[in-house]
């Protein structure tokens, strides 16, 4: 989405105004309910079009504690990788917040994510300007070595996320404007592709998310997304998918066909949906979320078969992380702040279930990350010390923790 300098509390303020203006006439409760629902949908449409925040409202203060909370007895050991979008920077930090390795590409426009591979290489989807430091730009997927050299760069319209499959191929999301008359006959629709790449980054195959999600209306139905201005034209950003993950637990396959190892799990922000897609049969096999979550990010499958997803709460004014039993279609665990509005990011956000049962969370809009136990106790909290314009704290796209043994081995090498 486009760079904006919006107020993080905008959604909460707008929602308060919405509720205060729609509930004054108790003589017509049905019509007021319908009017509130209409205004709520309109508000969410408006919030979707705002784009993501690159900087928090707060500034980085000299001498502040980067790690303000750290309980080594309860925190999961390891190193954490953070992505800083406007700086085109990825940093690997230890539990005390010390940077042990960093990757940076000067002159590029943004990095939307970073994934560290077992051999120490780094995969980065980003973008760079065609000429100069403004104007037209194109997206790419790049592979860097542990020491930061560019191994390859593929100038295809990659979008937000990718992962390496067990056989060494790469699955990645792509960004594909095209005309879909069933959605909008007047404007281009941003379709998302699920691309398969060889280990060297060459494209092997690509499938349309629209075709895949449209394969079974009994499982998934599209919700309306209004057209908006973007990059000089009017488009319909139908999906804005932001994560992709292949099923990788063989022991789950006997439980249900949704866990087949040929299936992928995707998070689809503008459809308020997490979905499972069979790439061999080109069809959606499971979907959930509409009416339950709003603007989600970073869906992952857990070893117990549950789905962990970051629920941004777009239009609700507070975020949470939920663990869903996809077979029962029930939320079995969630984390929200004791004062819910203190944990809110309208865009981005990530969550990772750690081996000890804790959950690592990026509160992107505030430029912070924290780790909570299953009971919701915060046992590690990190404030991004990187600053941008006017000293404002840079937001954190995602955070992921890697085992100490892996990183220690790479550092010694």
Secondary structure in CASP SS format (residue, H / E / C, confidence):
PFRMAT SS
TARGET T0000
AUTHOR 0000-0000-0000
METHOD secondary structure of the structure
MODEL  1
X C 1.00
X C 1.00
X E 1.00
X E 1.00
X C 1.00
X C 1.00
X C 1.00
X C 1.00
X C 1.00
X H 1.00
X H 1.00
X H 1.00
X H 1.00
X H 1.00
X H 1.00
X H 1.00
X H 1.00
X H 1.00
X H 1.00
X H 1.00
X H 1.00
X H 1.00
X C 1.00
X C 1.00
X C 1.00
X H 1.00
X H 1.00
X H 1.00
X H 1.00
X H 1.00
X H 1.00
X H 1.00
X H 1.00
X H 1.00
X H 1.00
X H 1.00
X H 1.00
X H 1.00
X H 1.00
X H 1.00
X H 1.00
X H 1.00
X H 1.00
X H 1.00
X H 1.00
X H 1.00
X H 1.00
X H 1.00
X C 1.00
X C 1.00
X C 1.00
X E 1.00
X E 1.00
X C 1.00
X E 1.00
X E 1.00
X E 1.00
X E 1.00
X E 1.00
X C 1.00
X C 1.00
X C 1.00
X C 1.00
X C 1.00
X C 1.00
X C 1.00
X E 1.00
X E 1.00
X E 1.00
X E 1.00
X C 1.00
X C 1.00
X C 1.00
X C 1.00
X C 1.00
X C 1.00
X C 1.00
X C 1.00
X E 1.00
X E 1.00
X E 1.00
X E 1.00
X E 1.00
X E 1.00
X H 1.00
X H 1.00
X H 1.00
X C 1.00
X E 1.00
X E 1.00
X E 1.00
X E 1.00
X E 1.00
X C 1.00
X C 1.00
X C 1.00
X C 1.00
X C 1.00
X E 1.00
X E 1.00
X E 1.00
X E 1.00
X E 1.00
X E 1.00
X C 1.00
X C 1.00
X C 1.00
X E 1.00
X E 1.00
X E 1.00
X E 1.00
X C 1.00
X C 1.00
X C 1.00
X E 1.00
X E 1.00
X C 1.00
X C 1.00
X C 1.00
X C 1.00
X C 1.00
X E 1.00
X E 1.00
X E 1.00
X E 1.00
X E 1.00
X E 1.00
X E 1.00
X E 1.00
X C 1.00
X C 1.00
X C 1.00
X C 1.00
X C 1.00
X C 1.00
X C 1.00
X E 1.00
X E 1.00
X E 1.00
X E 1.00
X E 1.00
X E 1.00
X E 1.00
X E 1.00
X C 1.00
X C 1.00
X C 1.00
X C 1.00
X C 1.00
X E 1.00
X E 1.00
X E 1.00
X E 1.00
X E 1.00
X C 1.00
X C 1.00
X C 1.00
X E 1.00
X E 1.00
X E 1.00
X E 1.00
X E 1.00
X E 1.00
X E 1.00
X C 1.00
X C 1.00
X C 1.00
X C 1.00
X C 1.00
X E 1.00
X E 1.00
X E 1.00
X E 1.00
X E 1.00
X E 1.00
X E 1.00
X E 1.00
X E 1.00
X C 1.00
X C 1.00
X C 1.00
X C 1.00
X C 1.00
X C 1.00
X C 1.00
X C 1.00
X C 1.00
X E 1.00
X E 1.00
X E 1.00
X E 1.00
X E 1.00
X E 1.00
X E 1.00
X E 1.00
X E 1.00
X E 1.00
X C 1.00
X C 1.00
X C 1.00
X C 1.00
X C 1.00
X E 1.00
X E 1.00
X E 1.00
X E 1.00
X E 1.00
X E 1.00
X H 1.00
X H 1.00
X H 1.00
X H 1.00
X H 1.00
X C 1.00
X C 1.00
X C 1.00
X C 1.00
X C 1.00
X C 1.00
X C 1.00
X C 1.00
X C 1.00
X C 1.00
X C 1.00
X C 1.00
X C 1.00
X C 1.00
X E 1.00
X E 1.00
X E 1.00
X C 1.00
X C 1.00
X E 1.00
X E 1.00
X E 1.00
X E 1.00
X C 1.00
X C 1.00
X C 1.00
X C 1.00
X E 1.00
X E 1.00
X E 1.00
X E 1.00
X E 1.00
X E 1.00
X C 1.00
X C 1.00
X C 1.00
X H 1.00
X H 1.00
X H 1.00
X C 1.00
X C 1.00
X C 1.00
X C 1.00
X H 1.00
X H 1.00
X H 1.00
X C 1.00
X C 1.00
X C 1.00
X E 1.00
X E 1.00
X E 1.00
X E 1.00
X E 1.00
X E 1.00
X H 1.00
X H 1.00
X H 1.00
X C 1.00
X E 1.00
X E 1.00
X E 1.00
X E 1.00
X E 1.00
X E 1.00
X C 1.00
X C 1.00
X C 1.00
X C 1.00
X E 1.00
X E 1.00
X E 1.00
X E 1.00
X E 1.00
X E 1.00
X C 1.00
X C 1.00
X C 1.00
X C 1.00
X C 1.00
X C 1.00
X C 1.00
X C 1.00
X E 1.00
X E 1.00
X E 1.00
X E 1.00
X E 1.00
X C 1.00
X C 1.00
X C 1.00
X C 1.00
X C 1.00
X E 1.00
X E 1.00
X E 1.00
X E 1.00
X E 1.00
X C 1.00
X C 1.00
X C 1.00
X C 1.00
X C 1.00
X C 1.00
X C 1.00
X C 1.00
X E 1.00
X E 1.00
X E 1.00
X E 1.00
X E 1.00
X E 1.00
X C 1.00
X C 1.00
X C 1.00
X C 1.00
X E 1.00
X E 1.00
X E 1.00
X E 1.00
X E 1.00
X E 1.00
X C 1.00
X C 1.00
X C 1.00
X C 1.00
X H 1.00
X H 1.00
X H 1.00
X C 1.00
X C 1.00
X C 1.00
X C 1.00
X C 1.00
X C 1.00
X C 1.00
X E 1.00
X E 1.00
X E 1.00
X E 1.00
X C 1.00
X C 1.00
X C 1.00
X C 1.00
X C 1.00
X E 1.00
X E 1.00
X E 1.00
X E 1.00
X E 1.00
X H 1.00
X H 1.00
X H 1.00
X C 1.00
X E 1.00
X E 1.00
X E 1.00
X E 1.00
X E 1.00
X C 1.00
X C 1.00
X C 1.00
X C 1.00
X C 1.00
X E 1.00
X E 1.00
X E 1.00
X E 1.00
X E 1.00
X E 1.00
X C 1.00
X C 1.00
X C 1.00
X E 1.00
X C 1.00
X H 1.00
X H 1.00
X H 1.00
X E 1.00
X E 1.00
X E 1.00
X C 1.00
X C 1.00
X C 1.00
X C 1.00
X E 1.00
X E 1.00
X E 1.00
X E 1.00
X C 1.00
X H 1.00
X H 1.00
X H 1.00
X H 1.00
X H 1.00
X H 1.00
X H 1.00
X H 1.00
X H 1.00
X C 1.00
END
